[in-house]
Amino acid sequence: VRISELAGLGATISFVNSTVFDPETGIQVASSYFDAADLKVFVGTDRVEPNGELDVAQTVTYTLPDFRVLADLTVNVQAIDDRGSLINQSTLVSIVPPEQTAPES
């Protein structure tokens, strides 16, 4: 997860949460959650500087019925900017299997 600050105002990240859902049932099948203390340990900081970026590596493992791979991933970030405003940002992406290439003959 790459958190980019584009408005020229730094922020402290409260949490980064990634959740995988089965698209057929909507059931949550995996989750990864880093709060500010986790970010300090695993990333080195819980802060993104003005016009800066913060990369947060998260890994989730999941298994769906019939060993399907297609899933929905939500990523949620909460931050408090240097003016004290609470910011929540979420995005939804689809997980798709990598393209299979046929062996060369």
N, CA and C atoms as an extended XYZ file, in Angstrom:
315
Properties=species:S:1:pos:R:3:atomname:S:1:resname:S:1:resid:I:1 pbc="F F F"
N         0.861       -1.164        0.000 N   VAL     1
C         0.000        0.000        0.000 CA  VAL     1
C         0.905        1.224        0.000 C   VAL     1
N         0.730        2.092       -0.981 N   ARG     2
C         1.495        3.337       -1.035 CA  ARG     2
C         0.556        4.482       -0.670 C   ARG     2
N         0.905        5.174        0.410 N   ILE     3
C         0.129        6.315        0.865 CA  ILE     3
C         0.861        7.561        0.394 C   ILE     3
N         0.199        8.375       -0.420 N   SER     4
C         0.802        9.593       -0.954 CA  SER     4
C         0.074       10.808       -0.397 C   SER     4
N         0.831       11.779        0.073 N   GLU     5
C         0.264       13.040        0.555 CA  GLU     5
C         0.447       14.058       -0.555 C   GLU     5
N        -0.646       14.581       -1.072 N   LEU     6
C        -0.592       15.447       -2.253 CA  LEU     6
C        -0.954       16.894       -1.986 C   LEU     6
N        -1.420       17.225       -0.785 N   ALA     7
C        -1.906       18.579       -0.507 CA  ALA     7
C        -0.878       19.460        0.201 C   ALA     7
N         0.308       18.920        0.477 N   GLY     8
C         1.331       19.727        1.132 CA  GLY     8
C         1.156       19.841        2.633 C   GLY     8
N         0.443       18.887        3.226 N   LEU     9
C         0.197       18.906        4.653 CA  LEU     9
C         0.448       17.492        5.180 C   LEU     9
N         1.367       17.338        6.122 N   GLY    10
C         1.695       16.021        6.650 CA  GLY    10
C         0.554       15.414        7.440 C   GLY    10
N         0.703       14.120        7.777 N   ALA    11
C        -0.338       13.425        8.528 CA  ALA    11
C         0.258       12.252        9.288 C   ALA    11
N        -0.401       11.914       10.381 N   THR    12
C        -0.068       10.718       11.138 CA  THR    12
C        -1.090        9.653       10.768 C   THR    12
N        -0.609        8.479       10.406 N   ILE    13
C        -1.491        7.397        9.992 CA  ILE    13
C        -1.996        6.670       11.237 C   ILE    13
N        -3.306        6.562       11.367 N   SER    14
C        -3.914        5.855       12.490 CA  SER    14
C        -3.929        4.355       12.256 C   SER    14
N        -4.303        3.944       11.026 N   PHE    15
C        -4.270        2.522       10.685 CA  PHE    15
C        -4.314        2.319        9.185 C   PHE    15
N        -3.849        1.144        8.763 N   VAL    16
C        -3.967        0.664        7.389 CA  VAL    16
C        -4.553       -0.739        7.495 C   VAL    16
N        -5.668       -0.960        6.818 N   ASN    17
C        -6.362       -2.240        6.899 CA  ASN    17
C        -6.627       -2.754        5.488 C   ASN    17
N        -6.291       -4.015        5.245 N   SER    18
C        -6.593       -4.662        3.972 CA  SER    18
C        -7.461       -5.878        4.263 C   SER    18
N        -8.557       -6.023        3.513 N   THR    19
C        -9.484       -7.122        3.741 CA  THR    19
C        -9.840       -7.762        2.410 C   THR    19
N        -9.824       -9.095        2.374 N   VAL    20
C       -10.171       -9.858        1.180 CA  VAL    20
C       -11.551      -10.481        1.393 C   VAL    20
N       -12.408      -10.345        0.373 N   PHE    21
C       -13.764      -10.885        0.416 CA  PHE    21
C       -13.985      -11.852       -0.734 C   PHE    21
N       -14.759      -12.893       -0.485 N   ASP    22
C       -15.210      -13.798       -1.533 CA  ASP    22
C       -16.271      -13.048       -2.334 C   ASP    22
N       -16.055      -12.819       -3.643 N   PRO    23
C       -17.015      -12.025       -4.405 CA  PRO    23
C       -18.367      -12.718       -4.614 C   PRO    23
N       -18.400      -14.027       -4.481 N   GLU    24
C       -19.668      -14.742       -4.679 CA  GLU    24
C       -20.558      -14.682       -3.446 C   GLU    24
N       -19.955      -14.679       -2.252 N   THR    25
C       -20.742      -14.705       -1.019 CA  THR    25
C       -20.641      -13.424       -0.210 C   THR    25
N       -19.605      -12.632       -0.452 N   GLY    26
C       -19.376      -11.423        0.328 CA  GLY    26
C       -18.728      -11.686        1.669 C   GLY    26
N       -18.392      -12.936        1.954 N   ILE    27
C       -17.796      -13.303        3.232 CA  ILE    27
C       -16.334      -12.866        3.278 C   ILE    27
N       -15.933      -12.283        4.413 N   GLN    28
C       -14.528      -11.899        4.622 CA  GLN    28
C       -13.703      -13.169        4.781 C   GLN    28
N       -12.614      -13.285        4.011 N   VAL    29
C       -11.782      -14.492        4.076 CA  VAL    29
C       -10.375      -14.214        4.598 C   VAL    29
N        -9.966      -12.960        4.663 N   ALA    30
C        -8.635      -12.638        5.189 CA  ALA    30
C        -8.570      -11.154        5.499 C   ALA    30
N        -7.670      -10.801        6.422 N   SER    31
C        -7.513       -9.407        6.799 CA  SER    31
C        -6.113       -9.159        7.327 C   SER    31
N        -5.627       -7.957        7.094 N   SER    32
C        -4.346       -7.517        7.642 CA  SER    32
C        -4.550       -6.106        8.168 C   SER    32
N        -4.131       -5.866        9.412 N   TYR    33
C        -4.394       -4.587       10.062 CA  TYR    33
C        -3.122       -4.103       10.746 C   TYR    33
N        -2.698       -2.890       10.423 N   PHE    34
C        -1.575       -2.248       11.096 CA  PHE    34
C        -2.092       -0.967       11.745 C   PHE    34
N        -1.953       -0.845       13.064 N   ASP    35
C        -2.257        0.422       13.717 CA  ASP    35
C        -0.973        1.249       13.766 C   ASP    35
N        -1.029        2.414       14.379 N   ALA    36
C         0.124        3.318       14.399 CA  ALA    36
C         1.346        2.656       15.025 C   ALA    36
N         1.151        1.898       16.109 N   ALA    37
C         2.281        1.224       16.760 CA  ALA    37
C         2.896        0.178       15.838 C   ALA    37
N         2.061       -0.583       15.111 N   ASP    38
C         2.573       -1.564       14.152 CA  ASP    38
C         3.359       -0.886       13.041 C   ASP    38
N         2.845        0.257       12.554 N   LEU    39
C         3.542        0.979       11.489 CA  LEU    39
C         4.931        1.407       11.936 C   LEU    39
N         5.047        1.867       13.180 N   LYS    40
C         6.360        2.271       13.695 CA  LYS    40
C         7.326        1.099       13.710 C   LYS    40
N         6.836       -0.084       14.044 N   VAL    41
C         7.692       -1.273       14.108 CA  VAL    41
C         8.034       -1.786       12.706 C   VAL    41
N         7.013       -1.990       11.852 N   PHE    42
C         7.225       -2.651       10.567 CA  PHE    42
C         7.626       -1.723        9.432 C   PHE    42
N         7.274       -0.441        9.534 N   VAL    43
C         7.590        0.519        8.465 CA  VAL    43
C         8.653        1.517        8.924 C   VAL    43
N         8.720        1.749       10.242 N   GLY    44
C         9.701        2.690       10.771 CA  GLY    44
C         9.096        4.018       11.170 C   GLY    44
N         7.865        4.268       10.739 N   THR    45
C         7.190        5.518       11.072 CA  THR    45
C         5.689        5.346       10.864 C   THR    45
N         4.922        6.188       11.537 N   ASP    46
C         3.476        6.226       11.309 CA  ASP    46
C         3.089        7.560       10.671 C   ASP    46
N         4.060        8.234       10.084 N   ARG    47
C         3.849        9.580        9.546 CA  ARG    47
C         4.197        9.647        8.066 C   ARG    47
N         3.382       10.391        7.330 N   VAL    48
C         3.705       10.730        5.948 CA  VAL    48
C         3.922       12.241        5.919 C   VAL    48
N         5.049       12.636        5.395 N   GLU    49
C         5.430       14.047        5.355 CA  GLU    49
C         4.693       14.779        4.235 C   GLU    49
N         4.640       16.116        4.296 N   PRO    50
C         4.001       16.881        3.218 CA  PRO    50
C         4.587       16.519        1.854 C   PRO    50
N         3.727       16.237        0.901 N   ASN    51
C         4.105       15.833       -0.462 CA  ASN    51
C         4.954       14.569       -0.476 C   ASN    51
N         4.885       13.774        0.577 N   GLY    52
C         5.685       12.555        0.672 CA  GLY    52
C         4.861       11.306        0.430 C   GLY    52
N         5.538       10.169        0.560 N   GLU    53
C         4.906        8.872        0.380 CA  GLU    53
C         5.333        7.949        1.505 C   GLU    53
N         4.473        6.995        1.813 N   LEU    54
C         4.768        5.983        2.816 CA  LEU    54
C         4.322        4.652        2.238 C   LEU    54
N         5.255        3.696        2.116 N   ASP    55
C         4.930        2.372        1.608 CA  ASP    55
C         4.719        1.424        2.777 C   ASP    55
N         3.577        0.764        2.789 N   VAL    56
C         3.224       -0.180        3.844 CA  VAL    56
C         3.005       -1.537        3.191 C   VAL    56
N         3.936       -2.459        3.417 N   ALA    57
C         3.816       -3.804        2.850 CA  ALA    57
C         2.887       -4.633        3.726 C   ALA    57
N         1.836       -5.161        3.125 N   GLN    58
C         0.903       -6.037        3.828 CA  GLN    58
C         0.739       -7.308        3.018 C   GLN    58
N         0.628       -8.420        3.714 N   THR    59
C         0.442       -9.708        3.059 CA  THR    59
C        -0.758      -10.405        3.681 C   THR    59
N        -1.635      -10.917        2.839 N   VAL    60
C        -2.750      -11.724        3.311 CA  VAL    60
C        -2.793      -13.009        2.507 C   VAL    60
N        -3.121      -14.084        3.166 N   THR    61
C        -3.271      -15.379        2.520 CA  THR    61
C        -4.721      -15.803        2.667 C   THR    61
N        -5.292      -16.295        1.597 N   TYR    62
C        -6.694      -16.695        1.650 CA  TYR    62
C        -6.936      -17.915        0.776 C   TYR    62
N        -7.987      -18.660        1.109 N   THR    63
C        -8.432      -19.796        0.320 CA  THR    63
C        -9.935      -19.663        0.138 C   THR    63
N       -10.366      -19.780       -1.098 N   LEU    64
C       -11.792      -19.708       -1.412 CA  LEU    64
C       -12.300      -21.097       -1.791 C   LEU    64
N       -13.616      -21.319       -1.692 N   PRO    65
C       -14.159      -22.614       -2.111 CA  PRO    65
C       -13.763      -22.937       -3.551 C   PRO    65
N       -13.579      -24.189       -3.827 N   ASP    66
C       -13.190      -24.668       -5.168 CA  ASP    66
C       -11.861      -24.069       -5.621 C   ASP    66
N       -11.079      -23.561       -4.680 N   PHE    67
C        -9.764      -22.979       -4.955 CA  PHE    67
C        -9.814      -21.862       -5.993 C   PHE    67
N       -10.932      -21.138       -5.993 N   ARG    68
C       -11.026      -19.970       -6.860 CA  ARG    68
C       -10.001      -18.937       -6.423 C   ARG    68
N        -9.594      -18.074       -7.337 N   VAL    69
C        -8.615      -17.037       -7.031 CA  VAL    69
C        -9.260      -15.652       -7.034 C   VAL    69
N       -10.252      -15.452       -7.888 N   LEU    70
C       -10.890      -14.142       -7.982 CA  LEU    70
C       -11.441      -13.728       -6.622 C   LEU    70
N       -11.107      -12.532       -6.203 N   ALA    71
C       -11.570      -12.027       -4.908 CA  ALA    71
C       -11.622      -10.505       -4.973 C   ALA    71
N       -12.252       -9.913       -3.971 N   ASP    72
C       -12.298       -8.458       -3.842 CA  ASP    72
C       -11.418       -8.045       -2.673 C   ASP    72
N       -10.627       -7.007       -2.872 N   LEU    73
C        -9.726       -6.494       -1.842 CA  LEU    73
C       -10.094       -5.052       -1.542 C   LEU    73
N       -10.324       -4.760       -0.268 N   THR    74
C       -10.511       -3.378        0.146 CA  THR    74
C        -9.297       -2.947        0.951 C   THR    74
N        -8.874       -1.732        0.727 N   VAL    75
C        -7.777       -1.144        1.496 CA  VAL    75
C        -8.320        0.137        2.119 C   VAL    75
N        -8.183        0.236        3.437 N   ASN    76
C        -8.684        1.386        4.183 CA  ASN    76
C        -7.535        2.035        4.939 C   ASN    76
N        -7.448        3.341        4.853 N   VAL    77
C        -6.417        4.098        5.571 CA  VAL    77
C        -7.114        5.219        6.330 C   VAL    77
N        -6.733        5.381        7.590 N   GLN    78
C        -7.226        6.503        8.378 CA  GLN    78
C        -6.019        7.305        8.841 C   GLN    78
N        -6.119        8.625        8.733 N   ALA    79
C        -5.018        9.510        9.114 CA  ALA    79
C        -5.577       10.757        9.789 C   ALA    79
N        -4.706       11.410       10.532 N   ILE    80
C        -5.026       12.707       11.124 CA  ILE    80
C        -3.986       13.688       10.596 C   ILE    80
N        -4.431       14.681        9.829 N   ASP    81
C        -3.469       15.608        9.238 CA  ASP    81
C        -2.966       16.602       10.286 C   ASP    81
N        -1.993       17.404        9.878 N   ASP    82
C        -1.344       18.326       10.806 CA  ASP    82
C        -2.270       19.438       11.298 C   ASP    82
N        -3.454       19.563       10.712 N   ARG    83
C        -4.461       20.523       11.206 CA  ARG    83
C        -5.450       19.852       12.154 C   ARG    83
N        -5.293       18.535       12.358 N   GLY    84
C        -6.174       17.797       13.253 CA  GLY    84
C        -7.400       17.213       12.590 C   GLY    84
N        -7.491       17.293       11.269 N   SER    85
C        -8.643       16.743       10.552 CA  SER    85
C        -8.494       15.237       10.391 C   SER    85
N        -9.580       14.519       10.600 N   LEU    86
C        -9.608       13.073       10.427 CA  LEU    86
C        -9.894       12.761        8.970 C   LEU    86
N        -9.080       11.902        8.380 N   ILE    87
C        -9.209       11.559        6.967 CA  ILE    87
C        -9.364       10.044        6.861 C   ILE    87
N       -10.386        9.605        6.145 N   ASN    88
C       -10.594        8.191        5.853 CA  ASN    88
C       -10.586        8.017        4.346 C   ASN    88
N        -9.792        7.071        3.871 N   GLN    89
C        -9.729        6.801        2.434 CA  GLN    89
C        -9.816        5.293        2.241 C   GLN    89
N       -10.673        4.870        1.313 N   SER    90
C       -10.840        3.448        1.024 CA  SER    90
C       -10.830        3.236       -0.473 C   SER    90
N       -10.392        2.046       -0.867 N   THR    91
C       -10.448        1.682       -2.276 CA  THR    91
C       -10.769        0.200       -2.381 C   THR    91
N       -11.449       -0.176       -3.441 N   LEU    92
C       -11.816       -1.557       -3.710 CA  LEU    92
C       -11.178       -1.960       -5.025 C   LEU    92
N       -10.480       -3.084       -5.021 N   VAL    93
C        -9.878       -3.612       -6.246 CA  VAL    93
C       -10.220       -5.092       -6.356 C   VAL    93
N       -10.184       -5.603       -7.570 N   SER    94
C       -10.420       -7.024       -7.800 CA  SER    94
C        -9.088       -7.748       -7.921 C   SER    94
N        -8.995       -8.878       -7.243 N   ILE    95
C        -7.814       -9.741       -7.365 CA  ILE    95
C        -8.123      -10.731       -8.476 C   ILE    95
N        -7.257      -10.788       -9.467 N   VAL    96
C        -7.433      -11.720      -10.581 CA  VAL    96
C        -6.174      -12.555      -10.710 C   VAL    96
N        -6.313      -13.794      -11.203 N   PRO    97
C        -5.118      -14.630      -11.345 CA  PRO    97
C        -4.209      -14.079      -12.435 C   PRO    97
N        -2.908      -14.337      -12.300 N   PRO    98
C        -1.999      -13.900      -13.359 CA  PRO    98
C        -2.310      -14.647      -14.646 C   PRO    98
N        -2.033      -13.999      -15.747 N   GLU    99
C        -2.290      -14.644      -17.034 CA  GLU    99
C        -1.367      -15.832      -17.188 C   GLU    99
N        -1.948      -16.938      -17.649 N   GLN   100
C        -1.175      -18.154      -17.903 CA  GLN   100
C        -0.650      -18.085      -19.327 C   GLN   100
N         0.610      -18.407      -19.508 N   THR   101
C         1.177      -18.436      -20.854 CA  THR   101
C         1.383      -19.892      -21.243 C   THR   101
N         1.055      -20.194      -22.489 N   ALA   102
C         1.218      -21.565      -22.997 CA  ALA   102
C         2.700      -21.849      -23.201 C   ALA   102
N         3.134      -23.064      -22.877 N   PRO   103
C         4.537      -23.403      -23.112 CA  PRO   103
C         4.854      -23.356      -24.608 C   PRO   103
N         6.071      -22.921      -24.884 N   GLU   104
C         6.486      -22.844      -26.289 CA  GLU   104
C         6.746      -24.238      -26.824 C   GLU   104
N         6.367      -24.452      -28.101 N   SER   105
C         6.578      -25.766      -28.712 CA  SER   105
C         7.851      -25.798      -29.492 C   SER   105
